[in-house]
Amino acid sequence: MSEPARPGPWRRWLPRVLQGLASIVVLWVLSTEVEAGSVAAIVGRIDWAWMALALVVKALSLMVHELRLWISLNPPRPPLGRVVAIGFAAGALNLVLPARGGDLACIAMLRRECGVSVGAATASVGVVAFLEAAMFGLTFLAVLLAGAPRWQSVIGAEAHLQAVSGITAVTLGGVLIAVVGVIIGRRFVAEPEAPSGPSPVALVRETLRQASANMTAPTVLALNTGLALVQVAGMVGSFALLFPALGLSVPLPMLAAAGILAISAVAAVVLPPSFGAGPAAAAVAVLAVFGVDQPGALAYAAGWWIVSQVPAALIGVPCLWGRGERAPPAG
């Protein structure tokens, strides 16, 4: 049987070109509504001490994320240094690929360089993403509740209640799905091992089995969850530090940063983060609620791009360099 024909180069690159063009259009529309000089004036007043602190906090949150990638692999785990380097390399790819395409590369690199099965690598990446999303939802909810009086005065009690209800429903829904997945995975663990094969069913079974084993180990789950909370707090905090760095007075800065981060994550499905169009649109929409004008929001988006891109690129690009030539583990 002949191998299926591979898609031509235009089919592989056309979606990326369209996403890049869409990002440029979004940035152009936003920039035409303000004077460039007003944005440049705000950016020119950057307090670099606050900016440096934001960059350091963001870099530390990235390190915690890659440590969690290693923890999310079941014993016997590959060497910590190699897994962390792979995680940083995948993070660099996520800067230019939409829909977190670097995560797929992470699975492939774990398979090739560490001898980890595809199911185990997929489970590890999935556990990292799930706990991060769950902790982000809980953090967002906690900030909403902690600042309830001021938040209600800004957008009204009804909108605040809808926000709390929506975040609660999404977070609890995700936890429920994870619990069901763990139950199914434990059932697969209890069943006799079936001969593995390249079929999609076998891959799903192995992924569920690996994820269930990781999330039902009490010590590992507690450590991973705690680190996920630290990572999310650091990530949101790094973006909240941009407000004093730019001289922007914003009530509830953690809430504002969390809201922009949430919308940016959704926008990243179609707008590659490397252009910064998603965060720019999110900043304009969210910061308007907090009384920040559009020039201030776009200046914040510029600072967001620096904090989100620079640490990941400085650490990730050297880790990415030459990974295709890395030899697989012996044996």
N, C-alpha and C positions, 0 to 999 in steps of 0.2 A: 504493500500500500504506500503510495507516495505521500510525502509530508505535505501538510496544508501550506498554501502559499502565505508568506509573510506579508503583512500590510506594507504598502509602499511608504516611502519617507513622508510624502505629503499627508498621509493619514495619521502618522505619528506626530507630525509637527503642526498640522493645521489647528487642532484644539488649543495648543499652547499659544500659537500666534493670535487666535481669536481672543483668548483670555488676556493676553498682553494688550491687545487693541482695546478691549473693554475696560481694562484698568486705566489706560491712557485717556479714554473718553471720560471716565468718572473724574479723574484728576483735573482734566481740562475744564469740565463743567463747574467743578468746585472752585477752581482758581479764577475763572472769569467773573465770579460774583464778588470778588474782593480785590483790593489793590495789593499788588505784590510787595510794595514798600511797607505796608502795615504789618504784613506777616514777617518780613525780613527784620523789621524793627524789634519785634518780640523775640525772634530767634537770636538777634544780635545781643540781647540782654541776658543770655543764658548764664546762670550761676553754675560754673563748671564743677564746683565742689559737690553740689547736689546731683549734677549729672553724673559725676564719677561714682558717687554712692549708688545711684540707680543702676549703672552699668555693673558694678561689683555685685549688687544684690541679684541682678538678673543672671549673671554668670554662676553664682552660687546655686540658684534655683535650677539651672541647667545641669550642674554637677549632681544635684540630688536626683534629678530625673533619670540620669544615666545609671546612677547607683541602684535605683529602683528597677531598672531594666535587668540588672544582674540578679537582684533579689527575686524577681518574678520568674526566673528560670529554676526548675527543680533540680535538686542534687542528683548526680554530681555536676556542679556548675563549672563552666569554662573559667579560665583565668579572668579575674576582675578587670585588669587593665585592658585586655583585648575587648571585652564586652563594652566597657565604658567608651573606648575609642570608636567602636562600631556605632554606638548610640550617638556620639557627637557627629560622626560622619553622616548618619541618617538625618540628624537635625539640620546640618548644612544643606542637604538636599531638600528638606522641607521648606527652606527659604525660597526656593525657585520652582518647586513643583506644587500645583494645586492639590487640594483634598488630601494633604499629608502623604504625598506619594513617596516621601522618604521612608515611611514606615514599611512599605513593601520592599524597598531596598535593604532595610534593616533585617528583615526576615531572611532575605537571600544571603546577606553577609554573615549572619549568624550560622546559617546552614553551611556555607562554603568554608568559612574560616575556623569555626568552632566545632563543626561536626554535629550541631544541634539539628534535630529533625524539624521538618517544616511545621508540623503540628505544635511542637514545643516552642519554636520561635514565634509562631502566630499567637499562641496562648500568652507568651510573655509580653509581647507588644500589646495584646488586648487587655491584659490585667493592668498594665501600666496606664493605658488610656482610660480604662473604666474607673479606677480608683482616683485618677486625676480629675475626671469629670464629676465624680461623686463628691469629692472634697471641694471642688470649685462650686458646685451647687449648694453645698452646706455653708461654705464661706459667704457666698452671695446672699443666701437666706439670712445668715447671722447678721451681716452688715445691714440688710434691709430692716430687720427687726430692731437692731441696736439703735439705728437712726430713725426710727419710725416717726416721731413727732416732727422732726425737721423735714423728712422726706414727704410726709403728708402735707406739710405747709407749702411745699414746692409744687407737687403735681396733684394733690388732692387725696383724700382718704380712699376713694373708690379705686383710683389707679394704683395706689399703693397696695391695696388688698388684692387686686388682680395680679400684680407683680409677685406678691408673696405666694398666692395660690398657684400661679403658673410655675414658678421655680420649684415649689414643693412637689407639684404633680410630676414634673419632669425628673426631678431627683429621685423621688420614691419609685417612679416607674422604672428608671434605670436600675435601681437596687433590686426591684422585684424581678426584672429580667435576669439579672446576675444570679439571684438566688435560684431561679428555675434552672439556669444553665449549670449551676453547681450541683443541683440535685440530679440532673440528667447525667452530668459528668461522673458523679459518684456511682451511678448505676452502671456506667460503662466500666468503671474501675473494678466493680464487683464481678463483672462478667468475665469469663475466660478470655484470654487474649486470642483474637482472631488473626489469621495471617494478614499482615498489612499489605497494602497495595497502593497503586497510584490513583485510586478512584477518589472522587470528591467525598463520598460517604466516609471512606477510611480517614481522610484528612480531617473531616469534621469531628469524627469520633475521637481521634487522637488529640485534637485541639481542646475539646471539652474535657477529656481525661486529664490533660496536663494542667489546664486552668483550674479544674476542680481540686486536684492534688495540691496546687499552690495556695488556693484560697481557703482550704480547710485545714491548713497547718496553722494552729493558733499563733505561735510566735512569729512566723513569717508574715501572716496577715496583719498582725498588730504593728509590726515594724514597718511594713509596706504602707499601711494606712497612715501611720504617724508621719512617715516621710512624705507621703503625698500631700498631707495637710501643710507641712513645712514648705514644700515646693510651691504649692498654690499661693500660700501667704507671701512667699518671696516674689513670685511672679507678679501678683497683683500689686504688692508693695513697690516693686521697682517702677511700675508705671504710675503709681500714685506719687512717687517722688518727683515725677516730671513737673507737677504743678508748682512746687516751690522753685524748681530749677528754672522755670520759665516766668516766674513771678505772677502766676495765675492764682487768684483767690477762689477756691472752690469748696463749698460745704460738702462734707462727707466725701473726701477724695478717694477713699478706698472703694466706695460704692460707685463713683463715677468711673474709676479705672476698671472695676469689675464689669460694669455695663458695656463699656467700649470693648473690652476683651471678649465678652460673650458674642457681641454682634460681629466682631472681626473674625472670630472662629467660624461663624456661619458663612460669612462672605468669602473666606479662604477657599471654600469649595469651588468657586468659579473665578475668584480674583487672586492670582498668585501673590503671596505676601511680599515678594521682592519689590513690587511696585509701590506698596503702601496705600493702594486705593481703598481697600476695605477698611483699614483703621481710619483713614481720612474721612470717609463717609460716616463711619460710626462715631467718630469724635464730633463731627458737626451736628449729628442728630442728638447725641447724648448730652453734650456740653451745653447745647442750647437750653436744655431743661435746667441746668445749673447756672444760667445767667452769663455764660461765656459767649462772646460774639464770634462770628465766623473766622475772622483773622486769628483770634486766639486759639480757636479749635484747630485750624490748619497748622499753626505753629506747634501746637501740642502733637498733632499727627506727625510732624517732622521729627520731633523729639522721640516719639514712639518708634518711628522707623529706626532711629539710631540705636535705641535700647534693645529693640527686638532683633535687629540684624547684626550689629557689630559683635557682641559677645559670641553669638552662635557661629558667625563666620570666622572670627579669629581663632576659635577653638576647633570648629568643625572642619574647616577647609584643610588644615594640615593633617587631621585624622583621615580625611577622605582621600588625600593624595596617595596614589599608588595602591589603593585597597584592592583593585582588580588583579594585581599581581601577587597578593599575599597567598602563601601556600596553605593548603588545608592542614589540620593537625595530623600528625603521624599516627598510623594505625587506624 
